[in-house]
Amino acid sequence: MSAFFSSLNTYPLMRRLAAVSVFAVAGLFAGQAGASVAVNPKAAPNEFVQAAADNALAAIKNDEKAKAGDTKRINQLVDEYILPYVNFQKTTRLAAGRYWRQATPDQQTRLVDAFKNTLIRTYSGALKRVDDVSAIKMEPFRGDPNADDVVVRSTLSQRNGPAVAIDYRLEQTPQGWKIYDLNVENIWLIQNYRNQFAQQISQNGVDGLIDALNRSNSQ
């Protein structure tokens, strides 16, 4: 079981997806690491994503511990600047698929916490590779701003590699927009995890998945 679940962190595609995804969420807008700007979750979807991204970048760029790779400090920045704008419960529910309905409320809560910690740990590792060359450009929003579920598109340029197309899927909540899925190189994050979650749950149950996530997080 541990060998299977370690693939979430060692499988090359997952490593690439995680690295690019965190750049997408953190928003590497080169040269724009200035003062914090107000993030309005009820603004236009692309404006909301860019404001949140600008603040995350500024925090990372101006924090010496984060730039030095201090994992604890990076975790704090992720928690402060990224998590407020992500609906991890919906991300987890969709990743678990039909098994979510079979889980007890307690299992659902523990699964959300375990999965959130997995993504934070993965993203924190990717944040250590932030540099001044990477840049992300938001594409003009062409969807319906009054819709409850929208996709915001962007393009990420990197120091060593071709530009990467990234889509953010957002939902409208009473508090405003929340990000709950990412599409990197035509791979949706939720769909990718759903396949692995289904295999783990079918073999070891929901508690087995939670235990595997927690063991991986503690390493």
TORKOL-444665 format. One record per atom (N, C-alpha, C): residue number from 1; residue in one letter; atom name; x, y, z. Coordinates in steps of 0.02 Angstrom, whole numbers, always signed. Example, Ala and Ser with C-alpha at 12.3 -4.5 7.8 and 13.67 -1.06 7.14 Angstrom:
2
1	A	N	+660	-284	+390
1	A	CA	+615	-225	+390
1	A	C	+660	-165	+390
2	S	N	+642	-112	+354
2	S	CA	+684	-53	+357
2	S	C	+645	+2	+394
***
This chain:
219
1	M	N	+42	-60	+0
1	M	CA	+0	+0	+0
1	M	C	+43	+63	+0
2	S	N	+96	+64	+44
2	S	CA	+138	+123	+46
2	S	C	+175	+134	-20
3	A	N	+194	+78	-52
3	A	CA	+229	+84	-116
3	A	C	+183	+113	-168
4	F	N	+119	+92	-167
4	F	CA	+72	+120	-215
4	F	C	+61	+194	-204
5	F	N	+50	+213	-140
5	F	CA	+33	+283	-129
5	F	C	+92	+329	-137
6	S	N	+152	+303	-129
6	S	CA	+210	+346	-140
6	S	C	+213	+371	-211
7	S	N	+176	+338	-256
7	S	CA	+175	+361	-326
7	S	C	+145	+430	-333
8	L	N	+104	+451	-285
8	L	CA	+76	+518	-287
8	L	C	+131	+571	-285
9	N	N	+188	+553	-255
9	N	CA	+242	+601	-249
9	N	C	+301	+587	-295
10	T	N	+306	+525	-321
10	T	CA	+365	+508	-361
10	T	C	+348	+500	-435
11	Y	N	+285	+491	-452
11	Y	CA	+266	+482	-522
11	Y	C	+282	+546	-560
12	P	N	+323	+543	-614
12	P	CA	+346	+604	-648
12	P	C	+291	+651	-668
13	L	N	+235	+624	-693
13	L	CA	+181	+668	-714
13	L	C	+152	+706	-655
14	M	N	+145	+672	-597
14	M	CA	+119	+706	-539
14	M	C	+166	+760	-515
15	R	N	+232	+748	-517
15	R	CA	+280	+798	-496
15	R	C	+275	+859	-541
16	R	N	+269	+848	-606
16	R	CA	+263	+904	-653
16	R	C	+198	+941	-642
17	L	N	+144	+904	-634
17	L	CA	+78	+935	-623
17	L	C	+78	+976	-560
18	A	N	+107	+949	-506
18	A	CA	+108	+985	-442
18	A	C	+150	+1048	-448
19	A	N	+208	+1043	-480
19	A	CA	+251	+1101	-486
19	A	C	+218	+1156	-526
20	V	N	+190	+1138	-583
20	V	CA	+158	+1189	-625
20	V	C	+95	+1216	-591
21	S	N	+58	+1173	-557
21	S	CA	-3	+1195	-524
21	S	C	+10	+1247	-471
22	V	N	+63	+1236	-431
22	V	CA	+75	+1285	-379
22	V	C	+98	+1351	-409
23	F	N	+135	+1349	-464
23	F	CA	+153	+1411	-497
23	F	C	+90	+1446	-520
24	A	N	+42	+1407	-544
24	A	CA	-21	+1436	-567
24	A	C	-58	+1469	-510
25	V	N	-62	+1435	-453
25	V	CA	-99	+1463	-396
25	V	C	-61	+1521	-365
26	A	N	+5	+1513	-357
26	A	CA	+45	+1565	-325
26	A	C	+53	+1625	-371
27	G	N	+50	+1612	-436
27	G	CA	+51	+1667	-484
27	G	C	+118	+1699	-491
28	L	N	+162	+1672	-533
28	L	CA	+228	+1700	-540
28	L	C	+228	+1757	-590
29	F	N	+201	+1814	-569
29	F	CA	+200	+1872	-613
29	F	C	+266	+1909	-605
30	A	N	+314	+1893	-647
30	A	CA	+382	+1920	-640
30	A	C	+380	+1996	-639
31	G	N	+417	+2025	-590
31	G	CA	+424	+2097	-587
31	G	C	+365	+2133	-556
32	Q	N	+316	+2096	-529
32	Q	CA	+258	+2129	-500
32	Q	C	+252	+2117	-425
33	A	N	+307	+2098	-393
33	A	CA	+305	+2083	-322
33	A	C	+307	+2147	-282
34	G	N	+253	+2183	-281
34	G	CA	+251	+2246	-245
34	G	C	+207	+2240	-183
35	A	N	+175	+2295	-165
35	A	CA	+131	+2294	-107
35	A	C	+70	+2251	-120
36	S	N	+41	+2227	-65
36	S	CA	-18	+2185	-72
36	S	C	-76	+2225	-102
37	V	N	-116	+2191	-140
37	V	CA	-176	+2222	-169
37	V	C	-237	+2187	-139
38	A	N	-292	+2222	-139
38	A	CA	-353	+2193	-111
38	A	C	-377	+2137	-157
39	V	N	-394	+2080	-126
39	V	CA	-421	+2024	-163
39	V	C	-496	+2025	-154
40	N	N	-533	+2032	-209
40	N	CA	-605	+2033	-206
40	N	C	-634	+1970	-239
41	P	N	-653	+1921	-200
41	P	CA	-680	+1859	-228
41	P	C	-744	+1869	-269
42	K	N	-774	+1928	-265
42	K	CA	-835	+1941	-302
42	K	C	-821	+1983	-365
43	A	N	-757	+1993	-380
43	A	CA	-739	+2028	-442
43	A	C	-745	+1980	-501
44	A	N	-728	+2004	-560
44	A	CA	-728	+1960	-619
44	A	C	-679	+1903	-605
45	P	N	-694	+1843	-630
45	P	CA	-653	+1784	-613
45	P	C	-579	+1793	-625
46	N	N	-560	+1820	-684
46	N	CA	-489	+1827	-699
46	N	C	-456	+1880	-656
47	E	N	-494	+1932	-637
47	E	CA	-467	+1984	-594
47	E	C	-455	+1957	-523
48	F	N	-501	+1915	-500
48	F	CA	-495	+1884	-435
48	F	C	-433	+1839	-432
49	V	N	-424	+1797	-483
49	V	CA	-366	+1752	-484
49	V	C	-301	+1792	-486
50	Q	N	-299	+1843	-527
50	Q	CA	-236	+1881	-533
50	Q	C	-219	+1917	-468
51	A	N	-269	+1947	-434
51	A	CA	-255	+1982	-372
51	A	C	-229	+1934	-319
52	A	N	-260	+1876	-313
52	A	CA	-237	+1827	-264
52	A	C	-167	+1803	-281
53	A	N	-154	+1794	-346
53	A	CA	-88	+1771	-368
53	A	C	-35	+1823	-355
54	D	N	-49	+1886	-368
54	D	CA	-1	+1940	-357
54	D	C	+20	+1943	-284
55	N	N	-29	+1936	-239
55	N	CA	-13	+1938	-168
55	N	C	+30	+1880	-146
56	A	N	+14	+1820	-172
56	A	CA	+54	+1761	-155
56	A	C	+125	+1770	-178
57	L	N	+134	+1795	-239
57	L	CA	+202	+1805	-265
57	L	C	+240	+1856	-223
58	A	N	+207	+1912	-206
58	A	CA	+241	+1963	-168
58	A	C	+264	+1936	-100
59	A	N	+221	+1895	-69
59	A	CA	+239	+1867	-4
59	A	C	+300	+1821	-10
60	I	N	+302	+1780	-62
60	I	CA	+357	+1734	-71
60	I	C	+421	+1772	-87
61	K	N	+416	+1820	-132
61	K	CA	+475	+1857	-154
61	K	C	+506	+1898	-97
62	N	N	+465	+1921	-51
62	N	CA	+489	+1965	+2
62	N	C	+504	+1929	+67
63	D	N	+500	+1863	+67
63	D	CA	+513	+1824	+127
63	D	C	+578	+1786	+120
64	E	N	+628	+1804	+159
64	E	CA	+694	+1773	+152
64	E	C	+693	+1699	+169
65	K	N	+654	+1680	+219
65	K	CA	+651	+1610	+239
65	K	C	+620	+1568	+183
66	A	N	+567	+1594	+152
66	A	CA	+535	+1558	+98
66	A	C	+582	+1550	+39
67	K	N	+618	+1604	+21
67	K	CA	+664	+1601	-35
67	K	C	+722	+1553	-21
68	A	N	+737	+1544	+44
68	A	CA	+791	+1498	+62
68	A	C	+767	+1426	+66
69	G	N	+702	+1415	+55
69	G	CA	+676	+1347	+56
69	G	C	+652	+1322	+123
70	D	N	+638	+1368	+170
70	D	CA	+613	+1349	+236
70	D	C	+542	+1320	+228
71	T	N	+536	+1254	+236
71	T	CA	+472	+1221	+224
71	T	C	+418	+1246	+271
72	K	N	+434	+1255	+335
72	K	CA	+385	+1278	+383
72	K	C	+357	+1346	+363
73	R	N	+402	+1391	+342
73	R	CA	+380	+1458	+322
73	R	C	+339	+1455	+258
74	I	N	+360	+1414	+211
74	I	CA	+322	+1407	+149
74	I	C	+252	+1381	+164
75	N	N	+247	+1333	+210
75	N	CA	+181	+1307	+230
75	N	C	+137	+1364	+257
76	Q	N	+167	+1408	+296
76	Q	CA	+129	+1464	+324
76	Q	C	+103	+1510	+269
77	L	N	+146	+1523	+219
77	L	CA	+126	+1567	+164
77	L	C	+72	+1536	+121
78	V	N	+79	+1470	+109
78	V	CA	+27	+1435	+71
78	V	C	-40	+1439	+108
79	D	N	-37	+1428	+174
79	D	CA	-98	+1430	+214
79	D	C	-130	+1499	+214
80	E	N	-88	+1551	+214
80	E	CA	-114	+1619	+217
80	E	C	-136	+1647	+150
81	Y	N	-99	+1632	+97
81	Y	CA	-111	+1666	+33
81	Y	C	-144	+1623	-20
82	I	N	-146	+1557	-10
82	I	CA	-176	+1514	-61
82	I	C	-239	+1480	-37
83	L	N	-236	+1450	+23
83	L	CA	-292	+1411	+47
83	L	C	-358	+1449	+53
84	P	N	-357	+1514	+71
84	P	CA	-421	+1549	+76
84	P	C	-460	+1552	+10
85	Y	N	-427	+1541	-45
85	Y	CA	-460	+1547	-110
85	Y	C	-471	+1480	-146
86	V	N	-463	+1426	-108
86	V	CA	-472	+1359	-136
86	V	C	-524	+1322	-95
87	N	N	-572	+1290	-129
87	N	CA	-623	+1249	-95
87	N	C	-598	+1177	-92
88	F	N	-561	+1162	-39
88	F	CA	-531	+1095	-34
88	F	C	-584	+1041	-22
89	Q	N	-639	+1060	+10
89	Q	CA	-690	+1009	+21
89	Q	C	-719	+985	-45
90	K	N	-733	+1032	-91
90	K	CA	-759	+1012	-155
90	K	C	-707	+974	-196
91	T	N	-645	+997	-193
91	T	CA	-591	+962	-228
91	T	C	-587	+890	-204
92	T	N	-589	+880	-138
92	T	CA	-585	+813	-109
92	T	C	-646	+772	-127
93	R	N	-705	+802	-123
93	R	CA	-767	+766	-138
93	R	C	-767	+740	-210
94	L	N	-746	+782	-255
94	L	CA	-745	+761	-325
94	L	C	-689	+710	-339
95	A	N	-633	+717	-304
95	A	CA	-579	+669	-313
95	A	C	-599	+600	-286
96	A	N	-638	+599	-232
96	A	CA	-661	+535	-203
96	A	C	-717	+504	-244
97	G	N	-752	+545	-284
97	G	CA	-805	+518	-327
97	G	C	-861	+485	-288
98	R	N	-884	+428	-311
98	R	CA	-941	+394	-279
98	R	C	-925	+371	-209
99	Y	N	-861	+364	-193
99	Y	CA	-842	+342	-126
99	Y	C	-856	+395	-74
100	W	N	-861	+458	-95
100	W	CA	-875	+512	-47
100	W	C	-942	+500	-13
101	R	N	-992	+478	-51
101	R	CA	-1058	+466	-22
101	R	C	-1059	+407	+25
102	Q	N	-1012	+361	+17
102	Q	CA	-1008	+303	+59
102	Q	C	-971	+317	+125
103	A	N	-934	+372	+127
103	A	CA	-895	+390	+187
103	A	C	-941	+422	+239
104	T	N	-924	+410	+302
104	T	CA	-960	+442	+357
104	T	C	-939	+515	+361
105	P	N	-978	+558	+395
105	P	CA	-958	+627	+402
105	P	C	-889	+634	+433
106	D	N	-873	+592	+481
106	D	CA	-806	+594	+512
106	D	C	-752	+576	+461
107	Q	N	-764	+525	+421
107	Q	CA	-716	+506	+369
107	Q	C	-707	+561	+318
108	Q	N	-762	+594	+300
108	Q	CA	-758	+649	+252
108	Q	C	-714	+705	+278
109	T	N	-724	+723	+342
109	T	CA	-684	+776	+372
109	T	C	-610	+758	+374
110	R	N	-596	+696	+394
110	R	CA	-526	+674	+399
110	R	C	-494	+668	+330
111	L	N	-533	+649	+280
111	L	CA	-507	+643	+212
111	L	C	-490	+712	+184
112	V	N	-533	+761	+196
112	V	CA	-519	+830	+173
112	V	C	-455	+855	+205
113	D	N	-447	+844	+269
113	D	CA	-387	+868	+304
113	D	C	-324	+834	+278
114	A	N	-329	+768	+268
114	A	CA	-270	+731	+244
114	A	C	-251	+751	+173
115	F	N	-301	+759	+129
115	F	CA	-288	+777	+60
115	F	C	-261	+848	+57
116	K	N	-289	+893	+97
116	K	CA	-265	+962	+98
116	K	C	-191	+965	+118
117	N	N	-174	+926	+170
117	N	CA	-104	+925	+192
117	N	C	-58	+896	+138
118	T	N	-84	+847	+100
118	T	CA	-44	+818	+46
118	T	C	-29	+871	-7
119	L	N	-80	+909	-26
119	L	CA	-71	+960	-77
119	L	C	-26	+1017	-52
120	I	N	-35	+1036	+12
120	I	CA	+8	+1088	+40
120	I	C	+80	+1066	+39
121	R	N	+93	+1004	+60
121	R	CA	+161	+979	+62
121	R	C	+191	+976	-8
122	T	N	+152	+953	-56
122	T	CA	+176	+949	-124
122	T	C	+189	+1018	-153
123	Y	N	+142	+1064	-141
123	Y	CA	+150	+1131	-168
123	Y	C	+207	+1168	-134
124	S	N	+217	+1155	-69
124	S	CA	+271	+1189	-33
124	S	C	+339	+1169	-63
125	G	N	+345	+1106	-82
125	G	CA	+407	+1085	-114
125	G	C	+418	+1120	-180
126	A	N	+364	+1129	-218
126	A	CA	+370	+1163	-283
126	A	C	+388	+1236	-274
127	L	N	+363	+1267	-220
127	L	CA	+377	+1338	-210
127	L	C	+450	+1353	-199
128	K	N	+489	+1302	-179
128	K	CA	+560	+1313	-170
128	K	C	+595	+1329	-236
129	R	N	+561	+1314	-292
129	R	CA	+591	+1325	-357
129	R	C	+569	+1390	-389
130	V	N	+536	+1433	-351
130	V	CA	+514	+1497	-378
130	V	C	+576	+1539	-398
131	D	N	+574	+1569	-457
131	D	CA	+628	+1614	-478
131	D	C	+598	+1675	-513
132	D	N	+642	+1720	-534
132	D	CA	+619	+1783	-563
132	D	C	+603	+1779	-637
133	V	N	+614	+1721	-667
133	V	CA	+604	+1714	-739
133	V	C	+534	+1689	-755
134	S	N	+509	+1642	-716
134	S	CA	+443	+1615	-728
134	S	C	+391	+1670	-727
135	A	N	+342	+1664	-771
135	A	CA	+289	+1715	-775
135	A	C	+225	+1683	-800
136	I	N	+170	+1708	-775
136	I	CA	+105	+1682	-796
136	I	C	+62	+1740	-822
137	K	N	+31	+1728	-878
137	K	CA	-10	+1780	-909
137	K	C	-82	+1757	-912
138	M	N	-126	+1796	-883
138	M	CA	-197	+1780	-885
138	M	C	-225	+1796	-953
139	E	N	-265	+1750	-980
139	E	CA	-298	+1762	-1043
139	E	C	-362	+1801	-1031
140	P	N	-386	+1840	-1080
140	P	CA	-449	+1876	-1071
140	P	C	-505	+1827	-1055
141	F	N	-547	+1844	-1006
141	F	CA	-602	+1801	-987
141	F	C	-658	+1806	-1039
142	R	N	-677	+1749	-1067
142	R	CA	-728	+1749	-1120
142	R	C	-790	+1711	-1100
143	G	N	-794	+1692	-1036
143	G	CA	-853	+1656	-1013
143	G	C	-906	+1704	-988
144	D	N	-956	+1676	-955
144	D	CA	-1011	+1715	-927
144	D	C	-994	+1731	-855
145	P	N	-980	+1794	-839
145	P	CA	-962	+1812	-770
145	P	C	-1019	+1801	-720
146	N	N	-1079	+1791	-746
146	N	CA	-1137	+1779	-702
146	N	C	-1149	+1704	-691
147	A	N	-1109	+1662	-722
147	A	CA	-1117	+1590	-714
147	A	C	-1092	+1569	-645
148	D	N	-1115	+1511	-622
148	D	CA	-1094	+1485	-556
148	D	C	-1030	+1445	-560
149	D	N	-1011	+1424	-620
149	D	CA	-951	+1383	-629
149	D	C	-916	+1406	-693
150	V	N	-854	+1427	-687
150	V	CA	-819	+1456	-744
150	V	C	-748	+1429	-748
151	V	N	-717	+1438	-806
151	V	CA	-647	+1420	-817
151	V	C	-609	+1482	-836
152	V	N	-553	+1494	-802
152	V	CA	-508	+1550	-817
152	V	C	-445	+1520	-846
153	R	N	-422	+1547	-901
153	R	CA	-365	+1519	-936
153	R	C	-303	+1564	-929
154	S	N	-245	+1532	-929
154	S	CA	-182	+1569	-924
154	S	C	-127	+1530	-959
155	T	N	-71	+1563	-967
155	T	CA	-12	+1532	-997
155	T	C	+48	+1544	-953
156	L	N	+84	+1491	-937
156	L	CA	+143	+1495	-894
156	L	C	+206	+1486	-935
157	S	N	+252	+1534	-929
157	S	CA	+317	+1528	-961
157	S	C	+368	+1510	-907
158	Q	N	+417	+1470	-925
158	Q	CA	+466	+1444	-878
158	Q	C	+537	+1454	-903
159	R	N	+585	+1450	-857
159	R	CA	+654	+1460	-875
159	R	C	+677	+1407	-924
160	N	N	+664	+1344	-909
160	N	CA	+686	+1289	-951
160	N	C	+627	+1247	-973
161	G	N	+595	+1267	-1026
161	G	CA	+539	+1229	-1051
161	G	C	+491	+1271	-1090
162	P	N	+447	+1240	-1128
162	P	CA	+398	+1277	-1168
162	P	C	+343	+1306	-1124
163	A	N	+306	+1353	-1151
163	A	CA	+249	+1382	-1115
163	A	C	+197	+1329	-1103
164	V	N	+163	+1334	-1047
164	V	CA	+114	+1284	-1027
164	V	C	+46	+1318	-1018
165	A	N	-6	+1289	-1048
165	A	CA	-74	+1315	-1041
165	A	C	-103	+1287	-976
166	I	N	-133	+1332	-936
166	I	CA	-162	+1313	-872
166	I	C	-233	+1341	-867
167	D	N	-280	+1298	-849
167	D	CA	-349	+1319	-838
167	D	C	-366	+1313	-764
168	Y	N	-399	+1364	-737
168	Y	CA	-425	+1361	-669
168	Y	C	-500	+1352	-673
169	R	N	-527	+1305	-635
169	R	CA	-600	+1299	-631
169	R	C	-622	+1329	-565
170	L	N	-669	+1376	-569
170	L	CA	-693	+1412	-510
170	L	C	-768	+1401	-501
171	E	N	-790	+1404	-439
171	E	CA	-861	+1401	-425
171	E	C	-881	+1464	-387
172	Q	N	-943	+1484	-395
172	Q	CA	-970	+1541	-360
172	Q	C	-1000	+1518	-293
173	T	N	-978	+1549	-239
173	T	CA	-1003	+1532	-173
173	T	C	-1032	+1595	-142
174	P	N	-1065	+1590	-84
174	P	CA	-1091	+1651	-51
174	P	C	-1035	+1700	-35
175	Q	N	-973	+1675	-27
175	Q	CA	-917	+1718	-12
175	Q	C	-882	+1744	-75
176	G	N	-903	+1720	-133
176	G	CA	-872	+1740	-196
176	G	C	-839	+1680	-230
177	W	N	-793	+1693	-276
177	W	CA	-761	+1640	-314
177	W	C	-714	+1598	-271
178	K	N	-713	+1533	-286
178	K	CA	-665	+1487	-255
178	K	C	-637	+1442	-310
179	I	N	-572	+1431	-309
179	I	CA	-540	+1384	-356
179	I	C	-548	+1314	-329
180	Y	N	-565	+1266	-372
180	Y	CA	-570	+1198	-347
180	Y	C	-539	+1146	-394
181	D	N	-514	+1167	-452
181	D	CA	-481	+1119	-495
181	D	C	-434	+1156	-542
182	L	N	-383	+1121	-567
182	L	CA	-334	+1148	-614
182	L	C	-324	+1099	-671
183	N	N	-316	+1127	-730
183	N	CA	-302	+1087	-789
183	N	C	-233	+1107	-815
184	V	N	-185	+1062	-810
184	V	CA	-118	+1075	-834
184	V	C	-101	+1025	-888
185	E	N	-84	+1051	-948
185	E	CA	-67	+1008	-1004
185	E	C	-122	+956	-1017
186	N	N	-184	+979	-1015
186	N	CA	-243	+938	-1029
186	N	C	-254	+883	-977
187	I	N	-228	+893	-917
187	I	CA	-239	+846	-862
187	I	C	-271	+884	-804
188	W	N	-334	+867	-789
188	W	CA	-367	+898	-732
188	W	C	-343	+865	-668
189	L	N	-325	+905	-618
189	L	CA	-298	+880	-556
189	L	C	-346	+832	-522
190	I	N	-410	+848	-519
190	I	CA	-458	+805	-485
190	I	C	-463	+738	-520
191	Q	N	-467	+738	-585
191	Q	CA	-473	+675	-622
191	Q	C	-413	+631	-610
192	N	N	-354	+661	-607
192	N	CA	-294	+622	-598
192	N	C	-293	+589	-529
193	Y	N	-312	+627	-477
193	Y	CA	-315	+598	-411
193	Y	C	-372	+548	-404
194	R	N	-427	+560	-439
194	R	CA	-485	+516	-433
194	R	C	-468	+444	-450
195	N	N	-429	+435	-503
195	N	CA	-410	+367	-523
195	N	C	-369	+333	-468
196	Q	N	-323	+370	-438
196	Q	CA	-281	+341	-386
196	Q	C	-320	+330	-321
197	F	N	-364	+377	-304
197	F	CA	-405	+369	-244
197	F	C	-450	+308	-251
198	A	N	-480	+299	-310
198	A	CA	-526	+243	-320
198	A	C	-490	+176	-310
199	Q	N	-430	+171	-336
199	Q	CA	-392	+109	-329
199	Q	C	-375	+96	-256
200	Q	N	-354	+149	-221
200	Q	CA	-335	+141	-150
200	Q	C	-396	+123	-108
201	I	N	-453	+156	-119
201	I	CA	-513	+143	-79
201	I	C	-540	+74	-93
202	S	N	-539	+53	-156
202	S	CA	-565	-14	-173
202	S	C	-524	-68	-139
203	Q	N	-460	-55	-127
203	Q	CA	-417	-105	-95
203	Q	C	-418	-101	-19
204	N	N	-422	-41	+8
204	N	CA	-413	-33	+80
204	N	C	-466	+10	+114
205	G	N	-517	+31	+77
205	G	CA	-570	+71	+107
205	G	C	-550	+143	+116
206	V	N	-599	+184	+137
206	V	CA	-588	+255	+147
206	V	C	-536	+267	+201
207	D	N	-540	+229	+256
207	D	CA	-490	+237	+309
207	D	C	-420	+219	+284
208	G	N	-415	+170	+240
208	G	CA	-351	+152	+212
208	G	C	-321	+209	+172
209	L	N	-362	+245	+134
209	L	CA	-338	+302	+96
209	L	C	-315	+357	+143
210	I	N	-355	+371	+194
210	I	CA	-337	+423	+242
210	I	C	-271	+406	+277
211	D	N	-264	+344	+298
211	D	CA	-202	+323	+331
211	D	C	-142	+330	+285
212	A	N	-151	+312	+221
212	A	CA	-96	+317	+173
212	A	C	-77	+389	+162
213	L	N	-126	+433	+156
213	L	CA	-111	+504	+149
213	L	C	-74	+531	+209
214	N	N	-97	+514	+268
214	N	CA	-65	+539	+329
214	N	C	+6	+512	+337
215	R	N	+16	+449	+319
215	R	CA	+84	+422	+323
215	R	C	+131	+457	+274
216	S	N	+105	+470	+214
216	S	CA	+145	+505	+165
216	S	C	+161	+576	+188
217	N	N	+113	+608	+220
217	N	CA	+123	+677	+243
217	N	C	+174	+681	+299
218	S	N	+180	+628	+338
218	S	CA	+226	+629	+396
218	S	C	+298	+614	+377
219	Q	N	+310	+593	+315
219	Q	CA	+377	+575	+294
219	Q	C	+420	+637	+281
***
